């Protein structure tokens, strides 16, 4: 006795649904994040030199705004024989109103790679930037200073966070 689903054997429905899911699964790999985004700092903190009291944590006033631009998207297989592609972009980052600079990733010189189903960008310019294009949140880290042995506030590490909005 067959348990049929609407007069179609369940095995056929399950096989059809599974095939449809596997057909749709790599659709995220083709999402295009090309464009410019305005990112505004909302909070931050880091290390500060307090003279005789040494180094300690502090909060920083979030004043920064920057534009991140993704362009010239290309796609390559994630690995030999992969059924999905990773996306690569050229990326520029600039303080709002300033000349853009290249943001480097872990891929080919001057390009940044999005791995598989991720919507996250990681690249390095004068700071390290992480942007999630689903949540439109970012982190910006300036991991320099402090370990250079200079006890002053000329070059202090910081971490800032905020939100981004697509502007074109």
N, C-alpha and C positions, 0 to 999 in steps of 0.2 A: 504494500500500500504506500503510495507516494504522499508526502506531506505538502505537495504543491503550493505555491504562492501565486494566487490569481491564475491558477491553471498552468503555471510555468514552474517546472521543478526548481526548488530552492537552490540546488547546486548551480544552475544556470544564472540565477539572479546574483548569487554571491560571486561567481566568476566574472559576470558582467560588471558588477560594482567594483570589484577589485581591479579589473582592467581599467575602468574609468579613473579610479583614484591614481593608479600608477601613470596614467596618461597625463593627469592634471598636476601631479606632484612637482614636476620641475618648473611650473609656471613662474614661481618666484624668482628663478634665476634670470628671467628676462625683464624684471622690473627695472625701470630706468630712473635713476636719481639725478640725472643731469640737470644743471641749473645752478642758480645762486641762492644762498641762504644767509639771512641776517641772524647772527647769534648774539645774545645779550647776556652778560654775566648777571647772576642773581644772588650768589653767595660765594664765599671763599675763605680760605684760611691758609696757614702755613707756619713757617718758622720765623722768629724775630730775635734779634740779639738785644738783650736787656743790660748790656754793660757788665757791671760787677756781678749781676745775678745770672749771667750766662744766657744760653739759648732757651727759648720756650715757644710754646704755641701761641698763635694769635689769630684774630679774624682780620680779613682785609675788606675794605669797602669795594663792593662790586661796581666798577665804573666802565669796564671794557665792553666794547662792541666790535665784532669782526664779521667779515663776509667770507664765506667759504664757497668756492665755485668748483663744480664737478663738470668735466667736459670730455669729449672724445672717448666715449664708452666703447670698449671692445670686450669680447667674450672669448674665453679659451676653456677647453675641458679642464675640470678640476684636477684630473690626473689621467694618465693613459688609460683609455677604455671607459672613462666615466660617462654616465648618462646625463650629467648636468654640467653646466658651465659656471665658472667664476667670472665675475665682472671686474673689469679694470677701468679706471678713470685717471685722467690727469686731474690734479687737484691744486688749486691756489687758495691761499689764506692771506687775508690782509686785515689790519685794523681798519675800522670803518673810515673811509675817505683816503686811505693810504694806498700806495702802490702794492699790488699783490706779489707774494713770493710763493715759490713752489713748496708744496707740502709732500714730503717723501714717505712712501710706505715701504712694505717689505717685499715688493714685487720689482719689476723692471725699473730702471732709473727713471724717476719722475712720474711713475704711475702708482696708484694705490689699488689694492685688491680687496674686493668683497668676497668672502668665502661662502660658497653655496647659498644657504637660505638666510644668511645674516643680512640685516639691514644696517649694520654698523660699519663705520669708517674709523680707521686709526691711521694717523699720519703724524709726521714730525716736521716742524718748521723751527721757529725760535722757541716754541713750546711743543708739547705733545698734545694732540687733539683726539678725542673720541666723540663721535656723533652717532646717535641712533636715529635713523630717519623714520622709524615707526613711532617712537615716543617724542621725537623732535627735542630731545634733551642732549646736552653736551657736557663734557668735562674737559678742562684745559689744565695741564700740569706744566709747571716750570720747575724741573728737577735739578736745577743747577745752584751753585753756591753752597754754603755750609760745609760741605766736605772738602772744599779747597783750603780750609784752615784759616781763612780770614774772618776774624771776629768783628764784623760790622754789618750794617744793613744795606750795603751797596748791591748785594746779589743774594737774595734770599729765596729759598724754594717756596712754591705756593701751589695750591689747587683751587680752581674756580669751577663753578657749575652754573648752568643756566638753560635757557630754551632757545630754539631756532625757529625761524619761519621762512618758507620759500618766498623769494621776492621776484624771481623770474625763471 
